[in-house]
Amino acid sequence: MSSSPAKFTLLAMGLAVILLTAKSQHGCNPTTKRDPQTLRHDKITVLINGYSESRIPLLLSIAATYSLSPLVSSVHVLWGNPSTPPPLLHQLAHNLSSVSTFLHPQRSTSLNARFLPRPADIVTDAVLICDDDVEVDAASLEFAFRVWESNRHRLVGLFARSHDWDLNRKEWIYTVHPDRYSIVLTKFMLLRSEYLYLYTCGGGARMAEMRRSVDLVRNCEDILMNFVVADLTNSGPILVGAKRVRDYGDARNEWESVGGVSVGLSSRKGEHRKRRGWCLREFHRVLGRMPLRYSYGKLVDSVGEQGLCHKGGKLVFCDQ
Ligand SMILES: *[C@@H]1O[C@H](CO)[C@@H](O)[C@H](O)[C@H]1NC(C)=O
């Protein structure tokens, strides 16, 4: 009997060690966190999510493009497919090898891993989260970074979507509006590294529950990041217009199957949208409020004026 309190103490200490280990594995340990004062403000750390082996040639080209940009401090490929054979990963690591490009095989497929704080690798304030199927030209990257520099607390992206309230069904839905948006996608998302801590380490039990939902549907990590930032700043994201962007499709749609059989593209898209709607409702339920805010318009890198000229008796744009 007398040994019980001691046993209990040991058990509690053991638990504390396990919890601490889990925290440091996620980069949440406050002692490993970088002092914000020491972060570089003039460069970007790029985190590219890779999953599909068939897209490796494209991934290599995208990683090379980013690593050549003078604005990029380092490029990290987060390989989220644990079933890729080690020899292939080895080749990939070899092919990626440049002074500033690194491969990180992930232990799980969790999309939350995209937002791990990674204090050993991220030495910049600006972090670019992007996919392995979106090619962005150097000028657009630079423009997006300039926009972010003067809006450091916002999310800056190239692809936008919306939440909306469905009056008939009386529920939140996921959609696209032509004139406004409240969500930028992780196809290309610029954010400050501090938000990685908020997403991974902050928010207590509610945030933990929402991160579990992301794992449950293997989707919606970007929606959750938009929730986190909108809730903190009470403002929506910023959409930037890119000059040349090639989007080779949405990685998530490819992995989706219904009842074990893969389904046609349009129904897959419908399924994707439904899942994202479910996430919106789930995050709203857990948080107890809807933090997403609409933004309007798109920032483009031109201040040229478009005049109207008389031509052949008609008013046309002068450059026509
Ligand atoms: C690596 O590069 C070699 C030579 O270009 C190529 O044959 C191979 O398919 C590449 N493998 C991977 C995984 O990138």
The ligand as a Gaussian input file, in Angstrom:
#p B3LYP/6-31G(d) Opt

LIG

0 1
 C       16.995000      10.198000     -60.936000
 O       17.721000      10.630000     -62.083000
 C       18.041000       9.602000     -63.002000
 C       18.939000      10.203000     -64.070000
 O       18.390000      11.342000     -64.640000
 C       16.744000       9.022000     -63.579000
 O       17.014000       7.979000     -64.478000
 C       15.886000       8.491000     -62.416000
 O       14.641000       8.049000     -62.919000
 C       15.667000       9.559000     -61.367000
 N       14.967000       8.946000     -60.243000
 C       14.251000       9.629000     -59.350000
 C       13.544000       8.847000     -58.312000
 O       14.188000      10.832000     -59.337000

